[in-house]
């Protein structure tokens, strides 16, 4: 078909208009071909599982826990971990989880899964908002910490891999020592008995040293953790150390074991407490 002198310009204009959009579509196609946040989490978990294979298989025997302070021994006994395999890793599945981005914001519902490794001390969490196409991956591994959140897996909405983030991410793993109790036998932890319901611990990993206090309830179960070594972000590339705590509000039975169920994470800011994460654990799969 021949084009008249009248419709030639219209065709050429249409092509000229379409080309930039085709370029953008091609770019987006290439970008979406890159790893998603979930795929990054899956690959990092796979790499840690390979490293876990060389870990020594142990049992929570009286000899294995002999060096631990009495409150920790009591927790392991009350929670029925004695004479069971020591976890070298775990997948933690959350039935419910919520995040508050600032004290003034409303709670945002999340889908959360995480993987914890004992040796090396590592933690990866994948979180996806239910109400918007934003997903994030939080990691600590080998002295490196990173928070990476993306909109529709394309555009960064948050990215931080500062040294303050590394220390804070290590503390996140630290406060989960009783979630995955294989951490309790780690050689890079120093324990100090304070009283029958509190022990202080210092963890050193890849040159990062952090300390905190683990508290126990009247039944001997771990109840909450407190530290002043975690950094709170006050703006872009601006941080300050603020009191931080992780609270276990209840336990549940998983087979013969007692595992944490309801969890709250709190910043104790000068202007008041800021509870920014809360959730209910569905199950913990050890030694995956």
C-alpha angles and dihedrals in degrees: 000000000000120000120229122227087255101056097038093078091047092053094046090047090051092051092047090050093047098048097072090048091049089052091051091048090051091050092049090049091054091046094050087051088066123089116291122221089258092050090050090052091049093050094047090049090051091052092051091048088057090053091048091061092079093054116117115252109235142171127224093249128161088254093051093053097036093108095051123100116261096253090059092048089051092051091051090050097046092045089050098239095130114112091013128112115279109244113242091182142351144200110224117203120196119210090194133007135170135189130199112201095200137358090262096049128092122246115274118209116234140194104222136185127162143183125212125195122196099197108055096026100241141147133188125183129186117202129179126184114234094210100049139025095260123123131176140192122207118194143177118183135146095349093312125114129185140172113197123176126175139188112231086345089286114077125052112236093171134011126165128159099157123142087253089057090050092054092045092048090051089053090052088059090042094057089051094061090113091046088062103020095192085086089068091072095050114132094221094065124091116201128203123189111227102170139320091288104036140051130181120220136190119201122194119190128165092339095313115117122193133170136198145155124250116207129200134206129235090274093054097253121133107262109174147348129220132191140163093201100084120099122232116206112237095176142319108337090347123118142164133187112253132175109270131188140184116205130198108206097179146000131221135201117254104182104305093337129091111222131181113269115173114039134183128188118203140186112206099213124184089249093050144295117313112200102195106166133036133163151151119242115225099190145330120223110203127204096010 
